[in-house]
């Protein structure tokens, strides 16, 4: 190089890899929405709802397993309190829809699409087993889906366990149905005490639980969060839009409360379209199709499943249900959000013992979701707003399972 010459650094590419990735993801999202919508509008709509579902969970780090686990293990109720608020938002929206669907609950007619399951030992057992599994796996079924999209290899292992657990559940379903589920009834609170008292009872219970969780949290004081520095003023439209984009897809996560309210609102939209949020029924159907195709060991249709509401696995061909779009949209939405926020990367556990634990947790979750007719979304976050008693039974069973799960992980190496 000649003396006095200036070394020039190579110019940055005009389009970086993240931009290309986001553009490709958006093209795939729109293309699938158009393709599915041409065959059935609801399929395309639930695909987009699934995308929004994944974005909300990824940006807010809203983890149902973490809500139960942190409450028991750390005395931290922030996630649970946010979820209770989200349940309140969904309950108000669901109630308006159910009041329109069933103007007089005394006739004994249940609102179509609502997640109102039977209440019995299968509900309790399913919640307990699922609660244990989600703590062992480090996330529930939806948590597993969105972390798959974010690059967590552990979540792919957990999903393998979920598929196995769901298949095991289909093999024992007839026993549970004959000895418990078929002998129970689905209890819809408005049909028992009236619409207005039921709404007030559910909202009042959520408010009371919020105060109980807050009291429990205050028993273990935490250091207050450091105050955020004041933001400099903006002077142009471009700066204003850039700051808004940074708040949505910046390095910091959304507050839990924002994520929970957004998810509750999304659930109302999903129910207004046709049915509330829920994923394990479709994953269970995929599990059965894989078992049937590889081992000729399919078990669908499940005995009496056509008489049940909620996330029951149903027989059918690939790519034809609304739940398919919803289920696949969650990891795609999480992938898109994580790339936009520069948070996507492939992650794996360096502890080999972690993988059997995650796999076992997935098996527990899958089995519990099958016999409990849903997971933290379908049998909890969509069932309580449906004004169903089963949602409350499943929720407290989840809490018991989370307690057992925390005792297990405390003793693991």
C-alpha positions in Angstrom: 0.0 0.0 0.0 1.4 3.4 -0.9 2.2 5.9 1.9 -0.6 8.1 2.8 -3.2 5.8 1.3 -6.5 5.5 3.2 -7.8 2.0 3.9 -11.4 1.8 2.9 -13.7 -0.5 4.9 -16.2 -2.4 2.7 -19.6 -0.8 2.5 -22.4 -2.5 4.4 -24.8 -4.5 2.2 -27.8 -2.5 1.0 -30.1 -5.3 2.2 -28.9 -7.3 5.3 -29.8 -10.9 6.1 -32.5 -10.0 8.6 -34.3 -7.9 6.0 -34.3 -10.7 3.6 -35.5 -13.2 6.3 -38.3 -10.9 7.3 -39.3 -10.3 3.7 -39.4 -14.0 3.0 -41.4 -14.7 6.2 -43.9 -12.0 5.2 -44.3 -13.4 1.7 -44.9 -16.9 3.1 -47.4 -15.6 5.6 -49.4 -13.7 3.0 -49.2 -16.5 0.4 -50.5 -19.1 2.9 -53.2 -16.8 4.1 -54.4 -16.2 0.5 -54.1 -19.9 -0.4 -56.0 -21.0 2.7 -58.5 -18.3 2.4 -59.4 -19.3 -1.1 -60.3 -22.7 0.1 -61.9 -21.7 3.4 -62.0 -18.1 4.8 -61.7 -19.3 8.5 -58.6 -21.3 7.8 -56.8 -18.2 6.4 -58.1 -16.1 9.3 -57.0 -18.6 12.0 -53.5 -18.7 10.3 -53.3 -14.9 10.8 -54.6 -15.2 14.4 -51.9 -17.8 15.0 -49.3 -15.4 13.6 -50.6 -12.7 16.0 -50.6 -15.3 18.8 -46.9 -16.1 18.3 -45.9 -12.4 18.0 -47.7 -11.6 21.3 -46.1 -14.5 23.2 -42.6 -13.8 21.8 -42.6 -10.1 22.5 -44.2 -10.2 25.9 -42.4 -13.5 27.0 -45.9 -14.5 28.3 -45.4 -18.0 29.6 -48.2 -19.9 31.4 -45.9 -22.5 32.8 -43.7 -19.7 34.2 -46.7 -18.1 35.8 -47.5 -21.2 37.9 -43.9 -22.2 38.4 -42.7 -18.8 39.5 -45.6 -18.4 41.9 -44.8 -21.7 43.6 -41.0 -21.7 43.3 -40.1 -18.0 43.7 -43.1 -16.3 45.2 -43.2 -14.2 42.0 -46.8 -13.4 40.9 -46.2 -10.9 38.2 -46.9 -13.3 35.3 -49.9 -14.8 37.1 -51.4 -11.4 37.9 -51.1 -10.4 34.2 -52.8 -13.6 33.1 -55.6 -13.0 35.5 -56.2 -9.6 33.9 -56.1 -11.2 30.5 -58.7 -13.7 31.7 -60.9 -10.9 32.8 -60.7 -9.2 29.4 -61.5 -12.5 27.6 -64.4 -13.2 30.1 -66.1 -9.9 29.3 -65.8 -10.5 25.5 -66.9 -14.1 25.8 -69.9 -13.2 27.9 -71.2 -10.7 25.4 -70.9 -13.4 22.7 -72.5 -16.1 24.8 -75.4 -13.9 25.8 -76.1 -13.4 22.1 -75.7 -17.1 21.3 -77.9 -18.3 24.2 -80.3 -15.5 25.3 -81.9 -17.8 27.9 -79.5 -20.2 29.6 -82.3 -21.9 31.6 -83.2 -24.0 28.5 -80.0 -26.1 29.0 -78.5 -25.2 25.6 -74.7 -24.6 25.6 -73.2 -21.8 23.5 -71.6 -23.2 20.3 -67.8 -23.3 20.2 -67.3 -22.5 23.8 -64.8 -24.6 25.8 -67.2 -26.1 28.3 -65.8 -29.5 29.2 -67.0 -32.2 31.6 -65.8 -32.0 35.2 -64.4 -35.2 36.8 -61.3 -37.1 37.8 -60.0 -36.9 34.2 -60.0 -33.1 34.5 -58.1 -33.2 37.8 -55.7 -35.9 36.7 -55.1 -34.1 33.3 -54.4 -30.8 35.1 -52.0 -32.4 37.6 -50.1 -34.4 35.0 -49.9 -31.4 32.7 -48.7 -29.1 35.5 -45.9 -31.5 36.3 -44.9 -31.8 32.7 -44.8 -28.1 32.0 -42.5 -27.4 34.9 -40.2 -30.3 33.8 -40.2 -29.1 30.2 -39.8 -25.4 31.0 -42.9 -24.4 29.1 -46.4 -25.4 28.3 -47.6 -26.5 24.8 -48.0 -23.0 23.4 -44.8 -21.9 25.1 -43.1 -24.8 23.3 -44.5 -23.7 20.0 -43.4 -20.1 20.2 -39.9 -21.1 21.5 -39.6 -23.5 18.6 -40.0 -20.5 16.3 -37.4 -18.5 18.3 -34.8 -21.2 17.9 -34.8 -23.3 21.1 -33.8 -26.9 20.3 -35.0 -28.0 23.7 -38.5 -27.0 22.6 -38.3 -29.2 19.6 -37.4 -32.1 21.9 -40.3 -31.2 24.2 -42.7 -31.2 21.2 -41.5 -34.7 20.4 -42.5 -35.7 23.9 -45.8 -34.0 23.6 -46.6 -35.9 20.4 -45.7 -39.2 22.2 -47.8 -38.3 25.3 -50.8 -37.4 23.2 -50.5 -40.7 21.4 -50.3 -42.6 24.7 -53.4 -40.6 25.8 -55.4 -41.8 22.8 -54.5 -45.4 23.7 -56.0 -45.0 27.2 -58.8 -42.6 26.3 -61.5 -45.3 26.1 -60.8 -46.3 29.7 -61.1 -42.7 30.9 -64.3 -42.2 28.8 -66.0 -45.3 30.1 -65.1 -44.9 33.7 -65.3 -41.2 34.2 -65.9 -38.8 31.3 -69.1 -40.4 30.0 -70.6 -40.3 33.5 -69.9 -36.6 34.0 -71.7 -33.5 32.7 -70.4 -30.2 31.3 -71.3 -27.5 33.8 -71.9 -24.0 32.3 -72.3 -21.5 35.1 -75.0 -19.4 33.5 -77.1 -22.5 33.1 -76.8 -23.1 36.9 -77.1 -19.6 38.3 -78.0 -17.3 35.4 -76.0 -15.2 33.0 -75.4 -12.0 35.1 -74.6 -13.8 38.4 -72.2 -16.1 36.5 -70.4 -13.2 34.9 -70.1 -11.4 38.2 -69.0 -14.5 40.0 -66.2 -15.2 37.5 -65.0 -11.6 37.4 -65.2 -11.3 41.2 -63.2 -14.5 41.6 -60.5 -13.3 39.2 -60.3 -10.0 41.1 -60.1 -11.9 44.5 -57.4 -14.2 43.1 -55.4 -11.1 41.9 -55.4 -9.8 45.4 -54.4 -13.2 46.8 -51.5 -13.5 44.4 -50.4 -10.0 45.2 -50.5 -10.8 48.9 -48.5 -14.0 48.3 -46.0 -12.0 46.2 -45.6 -9.4 49.0 -44.6 -12.1 51.4 -41.4 -12.5 49.5 -40.3 -8.8 48.8 -38.3 -8.2 45.6 -36.0 -5.4 44.8 -37.8 -2.6 42.9 -36.9 -2.3 39.2 -34.4 0.4 38.4 -36.1 3.5 37.0 -35.8 4.0 33.3 -33.9 7.0 32.1 -36.0 9.8 30.6 -36.4 9.6 26.8 -35.1 12.5 24.8 -37.7 14.5 22.9 -38.5 13.8 19.3 -38.6 16.5 16.7 -39.6 14.8 13.4 -42.2 12.3 12.3 -39.4 9.9 11.4 -38.0 9.9 14.9 -41.5 9.4 16.3 -42.1 6.4 14.1 -38.6 4.9 14.8 -39.2 5.2 18.6 -42.6 3.6 18.2 -41.1 0.7 16.2 -38.4 0.3 18.8 -41.0 -0.1 21.6 -42.8 -2.8 19.6 -39.8 -4.7 18.2 -36.9 -3.3 20.2 -34.5 -5.2 22.4 -36.8 -4.9 25.5 -39.9 -7.2 25.9 -43.4 -5.9 26.3 -44.8 -5.7 29.8 -46.5 -8.9 30.9 -49.8 -7.0 31.3 -49.7 -5.7 27.7 -49.2 -9.2 26.4 -51.9 -10.7 28.6 -54.5 -8.0 27.6 -53.5 -8.5 23.9 -53.9 -12.3 24.2 -57.3 -12.0 25.9 -58.5 -9.6 23.2 -57.2 -12.0 20.5 -59.1 -14.8 22.1 -62.3 -12.8 21.9 -61.7 -12.2 18.2 -61.0 -15.9 17.7 -64.3 -16.9 19.4 -66.3 -14.3 17.5 -65.0 -15.8 14.3 -65.9 -19.4 15.3 -64.1 -20.9 18.3 -61.7 -19.8 21.1 -58.0 -20.4 21.1 -56.7 -24.0 21.5 -54.0 -26.1 20.0 -53.7 -29.5 21.6 -56.6 -31.0 19.7 -54.8 -30.4 16.4 -51.5 -31.5 17.7 -53.2 -34.7 19.0 -54.6 -35.3 15.5 -51.1 -34.9 14.0 -49.7 -37.3 16.6 -52.3 -39.9 15.5 -51.6 -39.4 11.8 -47.9 -39.8 12.3 -48.4 -43.0 14.4 -50.8 -44.3 11.9 -48.5 -43.6 8.9 -45.3 -44.9 10.5 -46.5 -47.7 12.7 -50.2 -48.3 11.6 -51.1 -47.5 15.2 -53.6 -44.7 14.9 -56.4 -44.5 17.5 -58.8 -41.8 16.2 -61.6 -41.2 16.3 -61.8 -41.1 20.1 -64.8 -42.6 21.7 -67.5 -40.0 22.4 -65.2 -37.1 21.4 -68.0 -35.8 19.1 -70.1 -35.0 22.2 -67.3 -33.0 23.9 -66.4 -29.3 23.5 -62.8 -28.0 23.6 -59.5 -29.3 22.3 -60.4 -32.9 21.4 -58.4 -34.6 18.8 -60.5 -35.4 15.7 -59.9 -37.6 12.8 -59.3 -36.1 9.4 -56.8 -35.4 6.6 -53.9 -33.0 6.8 -54.3 -29.2 6.4 -58.0 -28.9 6.6 -58.9 -27.5 10.0 -58.9 -24.0 11.5 -56.7 -25.4 14.3 -54.0 -26.3 11.7 -53.6 -22.7 10.8 -53.6 -21.6 14.4 -51.1 -24.2 15.5 -48.6 -23.5 12.6 -49.1 -19.7 12.9 -47.7 -19.6 16.4 -44.1 -20.6 15.7 -44.1 -18.6 12.4 -45.3 -15.5 14.3 -42.6 -16.0 17.0 -40.0 -16.5 14.3 -41.0 -13.3 12.6 -41.1 -11.3 15.8 -37.7 -12.7 17.0 -36.0 -11.8 13.7 -37.5 -8.3 13.7 -36.2 -7.8 17.3 -32.8 -9.4 16.4 -33.4 -12.1 19.0 -33.5 -15.2 16.9 -30.7 -17.6 17.3 -30.4 -21.4 17.6 -30.1 -22.3 21.3 -29.4 -25.6 22.9 -28.7 -26.9 26.4 -25.1 -27.8 27.2 -26.3 -30.2 30.0 -27.0 -33.5 28.4 -29.3 -34.4 31.4 -31.6 -31.6 30.4 -32.9 -33.4 27.2 -34.4 -36.5 29.0 -36.0 -34.1 31.5 -37.5 -32.0 28.7 -38.6 -35.0 26.8 -40.3 -36.5 29.8 -42.0 -33.2 30.6 -43.4 -33.2 27.0 -44.8 -36.7 27.4 -46.5 -35.7 30.7 -48.0 -32.6 29.0 -49.2 -34.5 26.0 -50.9 -37.1 28.2 -52.4 -34.6 30.5 -53.7 -32.4 27.7 -55.4 -35.4 26.0 -57.3 -36.7 29.0 -57.9 -33.2 30.3 -59.3 -32.1 26.9 -56.9 -29.1 26.6 -53.9 -27.3 27.9 -53.2 -24.0 29.5 -54.9 -22.3 26.6 -57.8 -24.5 25.6 -58.7 -25.9 29.1 -57.7 -22.8 31.1 -57.4 -19.5 29.2 -60.4 -20.3 26.9 -62.5 -22.3 29.4 -62.7 -19.9 32.3 -63.9 -17.0 30.0 -66.4 -19.5 28.6 -67.9 -19.5 32.1 -67.2 -23.2 32.5 -66.6 -24.8 35.8 -64.0 -27.1 34.2 -61.6 -24.2 33.6 -61.4 -23.5 37.4 -60.9 -27.2 38.2 -58.2 -27.6 35.6 -56.5 -24.3 36.8 -56.2 -25.4 40.4 -55.1 -28.9 39.3 -52.4 -27.1 37.2 -51.3 -25.3 40.4 -51.0 -28.6 42.2 -49.1 -30.2 39.4 -46.7 -27.2 39.2 -46.0 -27.6 43.0 -45.2 -31.3 42.5 -43.0 -30.4 39.4 -41.0 -27.8 41.4 -40.3 -30.4 44.1 -39.0 -32.7 41.4 -36.7 -30.2 39.7 -35.3 -29.1 43.0 -34.0 -32.7 43.5 -32.6 -33.1 40.0 -28.9 -32.8 39.5 
